[in-house]
Amino acid sequence: MLRIVFSKVKISNVCLTALVATACAVGSLYAADEIAPPNYDESKVPEFTLPDPLVAPDGSKIETPDQWRQVARPHILGLFKSEMFGQFPEADLSKIKFEEIKTQKDALQGKATRKEIRIYFNYPEKTPKADLMILIPNKVEKPVPAFLMPNFQGNHTTTEDPDVTAVDAPFRTRNAKEKPEDVRGVAKKRWAFEKIIDRGYAVATVYYEEIEPDQSVGFKYGVHPLFSNFDLAKDDYPATIGAWAWGLSRALDCLETVPEIDASKVIVAGHSRLGKTALWCGANDERFAAVISNNSGCGGAALSRREFGERVDRINASFPHWFTKKFHTYGARVNELPIDEHELIALIAPRPVYVASANEDQWADPKGEFLSCYYADPVYKLLGTPGFGGVDTLPDLNKSVGATIRYHKRTGVHDVTDFDWEMYLDFADAVFGR
Ligand code: GCU
């Protein structure tokens, strides 16, 4: 197989000596003994070569958009399924039902209409279900483009508004001990709702554990039992990130029924594990117009072969349910992975993608996230887009760079901030020519 030689790239080594690990051992389910501590030393990053997305399985060069579409893309997507995330879930979509449970026309001091739509995944059964909360700007011409971004603790944690339905998820694992009312509004800093509405966009969010609990208990709860292609005996069963991604596709089905939203202009976004989810969702569901990965790190935008910050062995030990069984075998041999994360980004091409890092989030390997953008560029170029726009050096802090592929590294920790949202809104304006 022809390979890109990593060392040919001129990327400066600046900023990677800051050893601010935001790593947390949350959810550690395996014994940690055999796992080496994270590497934060750039000089210890091994030399590696990456699989070339523009080489076909038979070794021939992919030279046309058609060859990408017909040969390379299906092959690479198939490898991500067989080696990493599992098959994309399949289920009987005729069992999905949407029910509008609340509408408030004067949300955000009258600037927005808020709808809550309950998604039943196995109707007429009442569970599993998830509430999609949608804010739509009032004073603009409809239909409008929208962001779809799942949340970590419940829709009611994204706002202090007492009218938002509090989460009622029986298998809640994160923050399971809190009473829903105790956490109303706790995540509001991550949700720049007013900014988004003021710029004329709708925004929709869903609590990720209503789709599927974040636990390693044999995939018994949430939407997993509905998947016709789920079989634990197989190496490539759909795993939990795939289940969340499938849930976001169902949320898009729901948005397609909302007349005020232009469903051909929905950007799927996610932070951290949900950034990994957004990338996987966007790779599979080409209805999404663009994808945003916020601090997605290992298993998301960061190159696995760099072995910097969180590594494949660590993530599989801490979160065995996120990826498929086959991925668990790659911890000590990442160089044998037939794919790497630049190809996850390439699968989104030619649709625009934004990858964001934070300088104190070394656990997520900002440089590895940047390099994935860089190495996805040839695919974007082949498909006739400006791709990464000639960027070949890590940009200064808080500077957004690129074109169809965009990137920034902001100051601060693992988080979603107002700055991130401002960049995403500018990105969306560029994507939709607004
Ligand atoms: C842990 C995990 C990361 C993940 C993050 C999150 O830190 O190791 O891979 O991105 O949690 O989702 O918050």
Residues whose N, C-alpha, C, O or C-beta is under 5 A from the ligand:
A	BS01	GCU	C24 H271 S272 R273 L274 N295 S296 G297 C298 E310
